[in-house]
Structures are given as C-alpha cells and as structure tokens.
Amino acid sequence: MKSRTASPTLTPPAPATATIPTPPIAPVTPATPATTGPALTGKVPLLDVNRNNAPIRDEIVAAVTKVIDSGRFLFGPEVTEFENNVAKLSGTKHAIGCASGSDALLLALQALSIGEGDEVILPSFTFFATASAAWRLGAEPVFVDIDHDSFNIDPARIEEAITPRTRAIIPVHLFGQCADMQPILDLAKRKNLWVIEDAAQAIGASYGDRPAGSMGIAGCLSFYPTKNLGGLGDGGMLTTNDATVAERLRLFAAHGMNPRYYHRVVGINSRLDTIQAAALGVKLTRLAQWTSDRATHAARYDDLLKEAGLDQHLELPKQTVPGTHVWNQYTVRVKGQRRDSLKAGLAAAGVGSEVYYPVPLHQQECFASLRYASGSLPETEAAAREVLSLPVFPEMTIDEQFTVVSHLARLLQRPARHAA
Ligand SMILES: *Cc1c(COP(=O)(O)O)cnc(C)c1O
C-alpha cells in the first residue's frame, strides 16, 4: 500500500530549485533564420514552431479573428468541428476536447472511476503526466520496464505486475510509434483491465491499420506546441468508441455538472478553448504533409548516419511494429557513455538536441515512497542514460540535416575520452 503521507508535501520547500519541475519538453525556441552558409557554420534548432506556423499564419489569424468577433470563446462551433475531425483521423466515434494532454489522462481515469486503492500499470520511461494522473486520484502507478528497441512498454513484463488491485494499463506511444498493442489488449481482456492509450506524441500514428487512440477504451492527445499537432498554447483531447465513456468524459470535464448547477460527481474544469480549436483546425489540414515530412527526415537520417559509419557509435531508432510511425522524435542511443558530451558538443556548435527523458519516473523524488530500487527497471534506466533526440521538425532543410550529421561525425569520430 502506498503511504501518501510519506510524500514531503508539508515540509518547507527545499532551497533553490530542488522541487521545481523543469519544463517537460525543450522550451519552444524562437525562429532561427534558415541556414544559408556552408553546412558546418549553420545553427540547427531542435524545433522551430515559427517556421511551422509562418506559411499558414494568415489562415490562423483569420480563424482566430473570427472567434474573437463571435465572442464564443468556449463551446464555439470550431470546437465541435475540430473534435469531429480528430475523431475521424483517430478512427473513433467520439472525441472530447479538454485543456491539455495531462487533463486528458486524468479525465480518462476519473471517467473509469479509478482512484484510491487502485493500481495502474504504465511505463516509467515517459513524460511525468502519464503517472501523475493516477497518483493525483489516489491510485498507485506501477511501473513496467520498456522494450529496448521501441522504448515502449514491454508487453511481456506486464502480466507479472498485475495484482488484484490493478485496474488499467496505460501504454504510451512514445516518440510517435505505437506500443505493441495486440498482446496488451489481449492480456487486458483476459484480466478484465482497461487500456488507456497515452497518444500525446502519436496523433496520426497507427498500429497496423488501427489508429492511435482507437484501440483502448480511451486515447489521450496533447496539442502542446512541441507535439506533432501543436496549438497556440495548451490543449488536449480524448478519443473513444464508447458512448457511455464519452458522456462521462464530458461530465467530468465540466465539474461533474448536469444539468447546470447540479453536480453528479466531482469533476474538473477542463475545456479546449474555441480559439485553440480554430487554430488547430487550420493546422490539422496540414498534419498529413508534416507527418510525411518527418518520416522523410527520419529515413534520411538513417541513410546519412549509416553512410557516415555513425551507426557504430549510435543505435538508430527502429520501427518495431507495423503501421505508421509519426516521428515526434528521432531518438538515437549514444553508445560508450558519451551521450552528455555529445549533447554538449552539439550545443556548442549551435545544434539543438534533447534528452527525453533523463530521469525515469520510478526514480523521481516525488515517487520515492513507491520504493523502486535503482536497477529495478534496467532497460528504462539504460535508455535514460543513452537517449538523445535530434531535430526532426517538418520544416527542417536537407542542409540542416547535413549539418547535424557533420557535427555528429566530427564529435563521434574523434577518440572517445574517458568518462564522457
Ligand atoms: C506531452 C505529453 C503529455 C502531456 O500533455 P500536455 O498537453 O503537455 O499536458 C502526456 N504524455 C506524454 C507521453 C506526453 O508527451
């Protein structure tokens, strides 16, 4: 049993920054001018949201202006239209807008009445929100190790984590590739557990021909600006094929209120603003092209890195399940304990890269009371030491890719120092 009181909520805050969460994702950087000079002198950002928005700026401004003039800042027609379009893309009957991907996860668990005394199985190698949703409801996150090649939860290790208290499994479609869902769905059916997909990084992805978000009882999407469909701020959505769950999700997202001022359950206030839906609706029409551009860049990295012989030093990302990988990240493993020095070398050259995620969730201070020993999830801990995500945003140029690979070659092909 988890001792909730063990968490240090009542102790005074530690000095400095010990308990202040760092941003989940690299801050959205302002536009960097496209490189014009020789490859090695150009800077390459990890991501450039302004290059993403610039070509459709006028359309976005027009859509947002229309909302401003209408005065319907909540529940405007753009929200319903965008929900319908996301449902279509996700192959589900229903889609319910909410304020963020984090809220989507929380609402999914709330709608399924998961809370105190329950356990929820999920990977430790994911963004914090996957686990905090369960924790906030009084449920216990139970962390399962990942598969080495996909970075996704290892289906073979789930069964041993199931107890009589287990209620749900949350596979995360990390970096844009679906988790190996069939064995997870089969096991969940056999054990009578819910499956909630964390598809925050995987809008438009599929497992075979089944879209992300359509396989579990609910799918959770995020429109955080660094996601494949990034908004003008926060936003999220839930997808489901179950009409009862859809109704409960809407109920919980609206303070449990129905009819007005009559509260059937204690929910939260979580809505997708009309302005966000309007902007996202414009951007959704370009998503397929952006996804295909990401895939092109990923394939070119594969070729360039192999041609340069860098696959000796780097483990390249693998597509391990059939279907569409949407490449939210192109994430390599750096061999020989050189990840941090490589990242620093790239940064010194003006090339953005990021570590998603440096500290697995089972080793986070806030979950210390769960008492996971160091080494308890070896693949997760190895990934946290080795991964490095390279720029793969849709608008990046071939020159920029050459620049990234040239710097990787320069940095990796000199003799490795001791203790990188
Ligand atoms: C981004 C993300 C979330 C949370 O989404 P927000 O919209 O930022 O709240 C949850 N899970 C994963 C895997 C994510 O990448």
The ligand as a MOL file (V3000), in Angstrom:
LIG
                    3D

  0  0  0     0  0            999 V3000
M  V30 BEGIN CTAB
M  V30 COUNTS 15 15 0 0 0
M  V30 BEGIN ATOM
M  V30 1 C 3.1050 15.9370 -23.7070 0
M  V30 2 C 2.7500 14.6720 -23.0630 0
M  V30 3 C 1.7280 14.5780 -22.1110 0
M  V30 4 C 1.0420 15.7730 -21.5310 0
M  V30 5 O 0.4740 16.6400 -22.4400 0
M  V30 6 P 0.2720 18.1720 -22.0380 0
M  V30 7 O -0.6480 18.6660 -23.1190 0
M  V30 8 O 1.6100 18.8230 -22.0750 0
M  V30 9 O -0.3500 18.2330 -20.7030 0
M  V30 10 C 1.3990 13.3260 -21.6150 0
M  V30 11 N 2.0390 12.2340 -22.0040 0
M  V30 12 C 3.0340 12.2820 -22.9030 0
M  V30 13 C 3.7090 11.0000 -23.3200 0
M  V30 14 C 3.4420 13.4940 -23.4540 0
M  V30 15 O 4.4410 13.5320 -24.3280 0
M  V30 END ATOM
M  V30 BEGIN BOND
M  V30 1 1 1 2
M  V30 2 1 2 3
M  V30 3 2 2 14
M  V30 4 1 3 4
M  V30 5 2 3 10
M  V30 6 1 4 5
M  V30 7 1 5 6
M  V30 8 2 6 7
M  V30 9 1 6 8
M  V30 10 1 6 9
M  V30 11 1 10 11
M  V30 12 2 11 12
M  V30 13 1 12 13
M  V30 14 1 12 14
M  V30 15 1 14 15
M  V30 END BOND
M  V30 END CTAB
M  END
